[in-house]
Amino acid sequence: MSSKLPTVAIIGRANAGKSSLFNRMVRAKQAIVAKEAGTTRNKVVGKVEYQGSQFWLVDTA
């Protein structure tokens, strides 16, 4: 991760759709998605480009 870009973390309750939101925002299937709570065990990081800006997005466990 480049320190020059801002970092945004997705946080919330277990099984709330954080990984699905992450995948949608990075436009790739980087985070594993399952119906069972606790699927994400490590942070997943991806770069997002939105309206001419870039930032790092972190999917939290």
ABEGO torsion letter per residue (X at the ends): XBAABBBBBBBEBBGAGAAAAAAAAAGBBABBBBABBGABABBBBBBBBBGGBBBBBBBBX
